[in-house]
Amino acid sequence: MNLKILSRNAHLYSTKRLVEAGLQKGHSVEVVDPLQCDLIIEKKNPTVYYKGRHLETTDAIIPRIGASITYYGTAVVRQFQMMGAFSTTSSESLVMSRDKLRCLQVLSRAKLGLPKTIFTNYSRDVRESIRHVGGAPLVIKLLEGTQGLGVVLAETENAAESVIEAFNGLEARVIVQEYIKEAKGADLRAFVVDGKIVGAMKRQAKEGEFRSNLHRGGSAKIITLSDEEEEVAIKAVKAMGLGVAGVDMLQSARGPLILEVNSSPGLEGIERATGTDIAKEIICYIERNT
């Protein structure tokens, strides 16, 4: 089988592991930079032109599209799908998952637990927004933020007002969420492939930090999810229409609450924490569907 991994950096851990897993299973694997792809759109023969050649014999693709190139990256994914290639993440689901607000609305429609959230059109009544999520402390998130960037914990209402007003003044879109105190700076990451959880870890924020992202210095350890946590994670991925995803959840007094569904989850943290060959699981998923 001819596989293409859409990634801007062939040396990233996740990209290298997927290449290794594909080669070990006997497939032809190539890393393709989506920003160097030209899309030839015509009635009968849509193609992708890359570094002087047409990529017409592609059986499947694994999108590793960074948030900064979502628009063009999803266009490349869509083009490969038009050519008949199987994609572990469809262009439609990738676009939906990157829109944090839309993602939360889809999960809410699926009746899945979420932290109480408010989104406004640069509302001048900031105090009312704060009241809607139960007051301070609360969390303020940029809609375009990734890996914990653009996420602020406001511990007092005065601090919350100042931060929200500053973002509004910059015309930066934010959501305001309740702070789940009982989570104690930890969250769960469930890695789902083809409707099945293949690994799970608990991430703990470092001392003095509330963001548990490993990129922010958090630590991770293997964990066994409860039946409810497994069910919530699988339902969330199904609602988003994703084949491969990482689901981030908080443990709360009212059950698991979903923070985010990540359509391009990194493999390094989950593989090292669990000892599971997640890359191989993704390749096997492709084999079952092509």
C-alpha positions as CSV (number, residue, x, y, z in Angstrom):
1,M,0.0,0.0,0.0
2,N,1.2,3.5,-0.8
3,L,0.9,5.8,2.2
4,K,1.4,9.5,2.5
5,I,1.9,11.3,5.8
6,L,1.0,15.0,5.5
7,S,3.5,16.7,7.7
8,R,5.7,19.8,7.5
9,N,8.5,18.2,9.5
10,A,9.7,14.7,8.8
11,H,11.8,14.7,12.0
12,L,8.9,15.2,14.5
13,Y,8.4,12.2,16.8
14,S,4.8,11.5,15.6
15,T,5.8,11.7,12.0
16,K,8.9,9.4,12.4
17,R,6.9,6.8,14.4
18,L,4.2,6.6,11.7
19,V,6.8,6.2,9.0
20,E,8.5,3.4,11.1
21,A,5.2,1.6,11.7
22,G,4.2,1.8,8.0
23,L,7.5,0.4,6.9
24,Q,7.4,-2.3,9.4
25,K,4.1,-3.4,8.0
26,G,5.5,-3.6,4.5
27,H,4.0,-0.4,3.1
28,S,5.5,2.3,0.9
29,V,5.6,5.5,3.1
30,E,6.4,9.1,2.1
31,V,6.3,12.3,4.1
32,V,4.7,15.1,2.1
33,D,4.7,18.8,3.1
34,P,1.2,20.0,2.4
35,L,2.3,23.5,1.8
36,Q,4.4,22.4,-1.1
37,C,1.5,20.6,-2.8
38,D,-0.2,22.1,-5.9
39,L,-3.8,21.1,-6.3
40,I,-4.9,20.5,-9.9
41,I,-8.7,20.7,-10.0
42,E,-10.5,19.5,-13.1
43,K,-13.6,17.5,-14.0
44,K,-12.2,14.0,-14.5
45,N,-8.7,13.9,-13.0
46,P,-8.1,15.9,-9.9
47,T,-4.5,15.4,-8.8
48,V,-1.9,16.6,-6.4
49,Y,1.4,17.8,-7.9
50,Y,4.4,17.6,-5.5
51,K,8.0,18.3,-6.2
52,G,7.8,17.7,-9.9
53,R,5.4,14.7,-9.9
54,H,1.8,13.7,-9.6
55,L,0.8,11.8,-6.5
56,E,-1.8,9.7,-8.3
57,T,-1.1,6.3,-6.8
58,T,-1.8,7.2,-3.1
59,D,-3.9,4.7,-1.3
60,A,-4.2,6.4,2.1
61,I,-3.1,9.6,3.9
62,I,-2.4,10.4,7.5
63,P,-2.9,14.2,8.0
64,R,-0.6,15.8,10.6
65,I,-1.9,19.3,9.9
66,G,-0.7,22.0,12.2
67,A,-3.3,24.6,13.4
68,S,-1.4,27.4,11.6
69,I,-2.0,25.8,8.2
70,T,-5.5,24.5,8.7
71,Y,-7.0,26.2,5.6
72,Y,-4.5,25.0,3.0
73,G,-3.9,21.8,4.8
74,T,-7.5,20.8,4.8
75,A,-7.7,21.7,1.1
76,V,-4.9,19.2,0.4
77,V,-6.7,16.5,2.5
78,R,-9.9,17.2,0.5
79,Q,-8.0,16.8,-2.8
80,F,-6.6,13.4,-1.8
81,Q,-10.1,12.3,-0.8
82,M,-11.4,13.5,-4.2
83,M,-8.7,11.3,-5.8
84,G,-10.1,8.2,-3.9
85,A,-7.5,8.0,-1.1
86,F,-8.5,7.0,2.4
87,S,-7.8,9.6,5.1
88,T,-7.6,8.8,8.8
89,T,-9.1,12.2,9.3
90,S,-11.6,13.7,6.8
91,S,-11.2,17.3,5.8
92,E,-14.7,18.1,7.1
93,S,-13.9,16.7,10.6
94,L,-10.5,18.4,10.7
95,V,-12.1,21.8,10.0
96,M,-14.8,21.2,12.6
97,S,-12.3,20.1,15.3
98,R,-10.1,23.1,14.8
99,D,-13.0,25.4,15.5
100,K,-13.2,25.2,19.3
101,L,-16.6,26.8,19.5
102,R,-18.1,24.6,16.9
103,C,-16.6,21.6,18.5
104,L,-18.2,22.5,21.9
105,Q,-21.5,23.0,20.2
106,V,-21.3,19.6,18.5
107,L,-20.5,17.9,21.8
108,S,-23.3,19.8,23.5
109,R,-25.7,18.6,20.9
110,A,-24.5,15.0,21.6
111,K,-25.4,15.6,25.2
112,L,-21.8,15.1,26.5
113,G,-20.5,16.7,29.6
114,L,-18.7,20.0,29.2
115,P,-17.4,22.8,31.5
116,K,-20.0,25.6,31.5
117,T,-18.9,27.9,28.7
118,I,-19.9,31.3,27.4
119,F,-19.1,33.0,24.0
120,T,-20.1,36.5,23.2
121,N,-19.6,39.0,20.4
122,Y,-17.1,41.2,22.3
123,S,-19.8,41.9,24.9
124,R,-19.4,45.1,26.9
125,D,-21.2,43.5,29.8
126,V,-18.1,41.5,31.0
127,R,-19.5,41.0,34.5
128,E,-22.6,39.3,33.1
129,S,-20.3,36.9,31.2
130,I,-18.4,36.1,34.3
131,R,-21.6,35.5,36.2
132,H,-22.9,33.0,33.6
133,V,-20.0,30.6,34.4
134,G,-20.3,30.9,38.1
135,G,-17.8,33.7,38.8
136,A,-14.1,33.6,39.5
137,P,-11.9,31.6,39.3
138,L,-12.5,31.0,35.7
139,V,-10.6,30.1,32.5
140,I,-10.3,32.3,29.4
141,K,-9.3,30.6,26.2
142,L,-8.3,32.0,22.8
143,L,-10.3,30.2,20.1
144,E,-7.1,29.8,18.1
145,G,-4.8,28.7,20.9
146,T,-3.0,25.4,20.9
147,Q,-0.8,23.3,23.3
148,G,-1.9,25.5,26.3
149,L,-1.0,28.8,24.6
150,G,-3.7,31.5,24.9
151,V,-5.2,29.9,28.0
152,V,-5.5,32.1,31.1
153,L,-6.7,31.3,34.6
154,A,-8.3,34.4,36.2
155,E,-8.4,33.9,40.0
156,T,-10.5,37.0,40.8
157,E,-13.3,38.8,39.1
158,N,-11.3,41.9,38.7
159,A,-8.5,39.9,36.9
160,A,-11.1,38.2,34.7
161,E,-12.6,41.5,33.7
162,S,-9.2,42.9,32.8
163,V,-8.2,39.9,30.7
164,I,-11.5,39.7,28.9
165,E,-11.6,43.4,28.2
166,A,-8.0,43.3,26.9
167,F,-8.8,40.4,24.5
168,N,-12.0,42.2,23.4
169,G,-10.0,45.4,22.7
170,L,-7.7,43.4,20.5
171,E,-10.7,41.8,18.8
172,A,-9.4,38.4,19.8
173,R,-12.1,35.8,20.0
174,V,-12.3,34.0,23.4
175,I,-14.5,31.6,25.3
176,V,-14.9,31.8,29.0
177,Q,-15.3,28.6,31.0
178,E,-15.9,27.6,34.6
179,Y,-12.9,26.4,36.5
180,I,-13.1,22.8,37.7
181,K,-11.4,23.0,41.1
182,E,-11.7,19.3,41.9
183,A,-9.6,18.4,38.8
184,K,-6.6,19.8,40.8
185,G,-4.6,20.8,37.7
186,A,-4.9,17.4,36.0
187,D,-6.7,16.1,32.9
188,L,-7.1,12.8,31.1
189,R,-6.1,12.1,27.5
190,A,-7.9,9.2,25.8
191,F,-6.4,8.2,22.4
192,V,-9.1,6.8,20.2
193,V,-8.5,4.9,16.9
194,D,-11.3,3.5,14.8
195,G,-13.8,3.8,17.6
196,K,-11.7,2.1,20.2
197,I,-9.5,3.5,23.0
198,V,-6.0,2.3,22.4
199,G,-4.3,4.3,25.2
200,A,-5.0,6.7,28.1
201,M,-2.9,8.8,30.3
202,K,-3.4,11.3,33.2
203,R,-1.5,14.6,32.7
204,Q,-0.6,16.6,35.8
205,A,0.3,20.3,35.7
206,K,3.7,21.2,37.2
207,E,3.8,23.1,40.5
208,G,2.3,26.6,40.2
209,E,0.7,25.9,36.8
210,F,-2.9,24.9,36.0
211,R,-2.3,23.8,32.4
212,S,-1.4,20.1,32.2
213,N,-0.1,20.2,28.6
214,L,3.2,18.3,28.3
215,H,4.5,21.2,26.3
216,R,4.0,23.4,29.4
217,G,6.0,21.1,31.6
218,G,3.3,18.8,32.8
219,S,3.9,15.1,33.6
220,A,2.0,12.0,32.4
221,K,1.3,8.5,33.6
222,I,-0.7,5.6,32.4
223,I,-4.3,5.4,33.7
224,T,-7.2,3.0,33.4
225,L,-10.3,4.9,32.4
226,S,-13.7,4.3,34.1
227,D,-16.5,2.8,32.0
228,E,-18.1,6.3,31.9
229,E,-14.9,8.0,30.8
230,E,-14.4,5.4,28.0
231,E,-18.0,5.9,26.9
232,V,-17.8,9.7,26.9
233,A,-14.5,9.7,24.9
234,I,-15.8,7.3,22.2
235,K,-19.1,9.2,21.9
236,A,-17.2,12.4,21.5
237,V,-15.0,11.1,18.7
238,K,-18.0,9.6,16.9
239,A,-19.9,12.9,17.2
240,M,-16.9,14.7,15.6
241,G,-16.7,12.1,12.8
242,L,-13.0,11.4,13.5
243,G,-11.1,8.1,12.9
244,V,-8.1,9.1,15.0
245,A,-8.4,11.6,17.9
246,G,-7.2,12.5,21.3
247,V,-10.0,13.4,23.8
248,D,-9.0,15.7,26.7
249,M,-11.3,15.4,29.8
250,L,-11.5,16.7,33.3
251,Q,-12.6,14.5,36.3
252,S,-15.3,16.4,38.1
253,A,-17.9,15.9,40.7
254,R,-20.5,15.6,38.0
255,G,-18.6,13.1,35.9
256,P,-16.1,13.5,33.0
257,L,-16.2,16.9,31.3
258,I,-14.7,17.2,27.8
259,L,-12.2,20.0,27.2
260,E,-11.2,19.3,23.6
261,V,-11.2,16.7,20.8
262,N,-7.8,16.9,19.1
263,S,-7.8,15.7,15.4
264,S,-4.0,15.6,15.2
265,P,-2.9,14.3,18.7
266,G,0.8,13.8,19.3
267,L,2.1,10.3,19.8
268,E,5.1,11.0,22.0
269,G,3.4,11.6,25.3
270,I,0.9,8.8,25.0
271,E,3.4,6.2,23.7
272,R,5.9,6.9,26.4
273,A,3.3,7.0,29.2
274,T,1.5,3.8,28.2
275,G,4.2,1.8,26.4
276,T,1.6,1.2,23.6
277,D,2.5,1.2,19.9
278,I,-0.1,3.8,18.9
279,A,1.5,4.3,15.5
280,K,1.0,0.6,14.7
281,E,-2.7,0.9,15.7
282,I,-3.2,3.8,13.2
283,I,-1.5,1.8,10.4
284,C,-3.8,-1.2,11.2
285,Y,-6.8,1.1,11.1
286,I,-5.8,2.1,7.6
287,E,-5.3,-1.5,6.5
288,R,-8.9,-2.3,7.7
289,N,-10.3,0.5,5.6
290,T,-8.5,0.3,2.3
